[in-house]
């Protein structure tokens, strides 16, 4: 049985933007409370909104890491057929990426003593 059309509208077009705003704000609030802030203002939230050198270092390192792993040749599989009969190819990347990714993450954490 197919759900009603309004369900798809709510599920795909209304809920995701609301979740994005609500959960982003909630995470920022919890981060400030976790750092001991008792009086949270918009100015305080705005001053910390762009993160710090550690967070941007992690984003840059993991983006580079993901890009490099996409360049490593690996097996290719085909996904399920679409309605038009096309079977998209996928590259299997997860087998060799897990352990080196964890090691890289731990090295980043060790290099920042205050984390």
C-alpha positions as CSV (number, residue, x, y, z in Angstrom):
1,X,0.0,0.0,0.0
2,X,1.4,3.4,-1.0
3,X,1.3,6.2,1.6
4,X,-0.7,9.3,0.8
5,X,0.8,12.1,-1.3
6,X,0.9,14.5,1.6
7,X,3.1,12.1,3.6
8,X,5.8,12.3,0.9
9,X,5.6,16.1,0.9
10,X,5.9,16.2,4.7
11,X,8.7,13.6,4.8
12,X,10.9,15.0,2.0
13,X,10.1,18.7,1.8
14,X,9.0,19.9,5.2
15,X,10.8,17.8,7.9
16,X,14.4,17.9,6.6
17,X,14.7,21.7,6.7
18,X,13.1,21.8,10.1
19,X,15.4,19.1,11.4
20,X,18.4,20.9,9.9
21,X,17.6,24.1,11.7
22,X,16.5,22.6,15.0
23,X,19.3,20.0,15.4
24,X,22.0,22.5,14.3
25,X,20.8,24.9,16.9
26,X,20.5,22.2,19.6
27,X,24.1,21.0,18.9
28,X,25.5,24.5,19.2
29,X,23.6,25.1,22.4
30,X,24.8,21.8,23.9
31,X,28.4,22.6,22.9
32,X,28.3,25.9,24.7
33,X,26.7,24.3,27.8
34,X,29.4,21.6,27.7
35,X,32.1,24.2,27.8
36,X,30.6,25.7,30.9
37,X,28.8,28.7,29.4
38,X,25.9,29.7,31.7
39,X,24.8,32.9,30.0
40,X,24.4,32.2,26.3
41,X,23.8,35.1,24.0
42,X,23.5,35.5,20.2
43,X,26.9,37.3,20.2
44,X,28.5,34.3,21.9
45,X,26.9,31.8,19.5
46,X,27.9,33.9,16.5
47,X,31.5,34.2,17.7
48,X,31.9,30.4,17.9
49,X,29.7,29.5,14.9
50,X,32.6,29.0,12.5
51,X,34.5,26.6,14.7
52,X,38.2,26.6,15.6
53,X,41.4,25.4,14.0
54,X,40.9,21.8,15.2
55,X,37.5,21.5,13.7
56,X,38.6,22.9,10.3
57,X,41.8,20.8,10.4
58,X,39.6,17.7,10.8
59,X,37.3,18.7,8.0
60,X,40.2,19.4,5.7
61,X,42.1,16.3,6.6
62,X,39.0,14.0,6.2
63,X,38.0,15.7,2.9
64,X,41.5,15.1,1.6
65,X,41.5,11.5,2.9
66,X,38.2,10.8,1.2
67,X,39.3,12.3,-2.1
68,X,42.5,10.2,-2.0
69,X,40.6,7.0,-1.3
70,X,38.3,7.7,-4.3
71,X,41.4,7.7,-6.5
72,X,42.5,4.2,-5.3
73,X,41.4,1.6,-7.9
74,X,39.1,-1.0,-6.5
75,X,36.4,-3.4,-7.6
76,X,33.3,-2.1,-9.3
77,X,29.8,-3.5,-8.7
78,X,26.5,-2.6,-10.3
79,X,23.5,-1.4,-8.3
80,X,19.9,-2.3,-8.7
81,X,18.1,-1.5,-12.0
82,X,16.2,1.8,-12.2
83,X,12.8,2.1,-13.7
84,X,14.5,2.8,-17.1
85,X,16.7,-0.4,-16.9
86,X,19.9,1.4,-16.1
87,X,22.2,-0.3,-13.5
88,X,24.5,2.4,-12.0
89,X,28.1,1.3,-11.3
90,X,29.5,1.7,-7.8
91,X,33.1,1.5,-6.6
92,X,33.8,-0.7,-3.6
93,X,35.8,1.5,-1.3
94,X,34.9,0.5,2.3
95,X,37.2,-2.6,2.6
96,X,40.5,-0.8,2.8
97,X,39.4,2.5,4.1
98,X,38.1,1.7,7.6
99,X,41.3,1.0,9.5
100,X,43.5,3.7,8.0
101,X,40.7,6.2,8.6
102,X,40.5,5.3,12.3
103,X,44.3,5.5,12.6
104,X,44.3,8.9,10.9
105,X,41.5,10.1,13.2
106,X,43.5,9.0,16.3
107,X,46.7,10.7,15.0
108,X,44.8,14.0,14.6
109,X,43.4,13.6,18.2
110,X,46.9,12.9,19.6
111,X,48.3,15.9,17.8
112,X,45.9,18.2,19.6
113,X,46.5,17.7,23.3
114,X,43.6,19.8,24.5
115,X,41.0,17.6,22.9
